[in-house]
Amino acid sequence: MKEYIFKQYLDNVLEHLSISLEDLFQKTQLRNIVEGRQMLYYLCSERGMRITEIKTYMEKFGYKTSKQSILYGISKAKEIIDNDSDYQYIVKKLENIEL
């Protein structure tokens, strides 16, 4: 069930931030790509997924990351969301997934 939710959040992040699947899962420091990953981590954690679950789902797409990187990404996403009303709006839209 949680993997389905992960995939729904993934699809929503890709669509709303206009990022391709390949771009999101490449090792890059481009801001929009990094913020997309961070947003995905944040949404999953807010939904109650454990860090290890998020890490496992990311690895299924070929993206290897550490637990520390995911935790850092979640904290950065919270920072961005708290200070940017545009991101607050996007998160509200992204959180509404069909189950």
C-alpha positions as CSV (number, residue, x, y, z in Angstrom):
1,M,0.0,0.0,0.0
2,K,2.8,2.5,0.9
3,E,4.6,1.8,-2.3
4,Y,1.4,2.8,-4.2
5,I,1.3,6.0,-2.2
6,F,4.9,6.7,-3.0
7,K,4.3,6.2,-6.7
8,Q,1.3,8.6,-6.5
9,Y,3.4,11.3,-4.8
10,L,6.1,10.7,-7.3
11,D,3.8,11.2,-10.3
12,N,2.3,14.3,-8.7
13,V,5.7,15.8,-8.0
14,L,6.9,15.1,-11.5
15,E,3.8,16.7,-13.0
16,H,3.5,19.8,-10.8
17,L,7.2,20.6,-10.9
18,S,7.6,19.7,-14.6
19,I,10.4,17.3,-14.0
20,S,11.0,14.1,-15.9
21,L,11.4,10.8,-14.0
22,E,15.0,10.4,-15.4
23,D,15.9,13.9,-14.2
24,L,14.5,13.3,-10.7
25,F,16.6,10.2,-10.2
26,Q,19.9,11.4,-11.6
27,K,22.7,12.6,-9.3
28,T,22.7,16.3,-9.8
29,Q,22.7,19.5,-7.7
30,L,20.3,21.4,-10.0
31,R,18.0,23.3,-7.6
32,N,14.7,22.3,-9.2
33,I,15.6,18.6,-9.3
34,V,16.9,18.6,-5.7
35,E,13.8,20.4,-4.5
36,G,11.6,17.8,-6.3
37,R,13.3,15.0,-4.5
38,Q,13.1,16.9,-1.2
39,M,9.4,17.5,-1.8
40,L,8.9,13.8,-2.5
41,Y,10.7,12.9,0.8
42,Y,8.6,15.4,2.7
43,L,5.3,14.2,1.4
44,C,6.1,10.6,2.1
45,S,7.3,11.4,5.6
46,E,4.2,13.4,6.3
47,R,2.1,10.4,5.2
48,G,3.9,8.3,7.9
49,M,6.4,6.5,5.8
50,R,9.6,5.6,7.6
51,I,12.9,6.8,6.2
52,T,13.9,3.2,5.4
53,E,10.8,2.8,3.3
54,I,11.5,6.0,1.4
55,K,15.1,4.8,0.8
56,T,13.9,1.4,-0.4
57,Y,11.4,2.9,-2.9
58,M,14.0,5.4,-4.2
59,E,16.4,2.5,-4.7
60,K,13.8,0.6,-6.8
61,F,14.1,3.5,-9.3
62,G,17.9,3.2,-9.2
63,Y,18.6,6.2,-7.0
64,K,20.8,5.3,-4.1
65,T,20.8,7.7,-1.2
66,S,21.4,7.7,2.5
67,K,19.0,8.0,5.4
68,Q,20.9,11.2,6.4
69,S,20.3,12.7,3.0
70,I,16.6,11.9,3.2
71,L,16.3,13.4,6.6
72,Y,18.2,16.5,5.4
73,G,15.9,16.7,2.4
74,I,12.8,16.6,4.6
75,S,14.1,19.4,6.8
76,K,15.0,21.6,3.8
77,A,11.6,21.0,2.2
78,K,9.9,22.0,5.5
79,E,12.0,25.2,5.5
80,I,11.0,26.0,1.9
81,I,7.3,25.3,2.6
82,D,7.2,27.4,5.7
83,N,8.7,30.4,3.9
84,D,7.1,30.2,0.4
85,S,3.4,30.5,-0.1
86,D,3.7,29.1,-3.6
87,Y,5.2,25.8,-2.2
88,Q,2.5,25.7,0.5
89,Y,-0.1,25.8,-2.3
90,I,1.7,23.1,-4.3
91,V,2.0,20.8,-1.3
92,K,-1.7,21.0,-0.6
93,K,-2.3,20.0,-4.2
94,L,0.3,17.2,-4.0
95,E,-1.1,15.8,-0.8
96,N,-4.4,15.0,-2.4
97,I,-3.8,11.6,-4.0
98,E,-6.4,9.1,-5.2
99,L,-6.3,5.9,-3.3
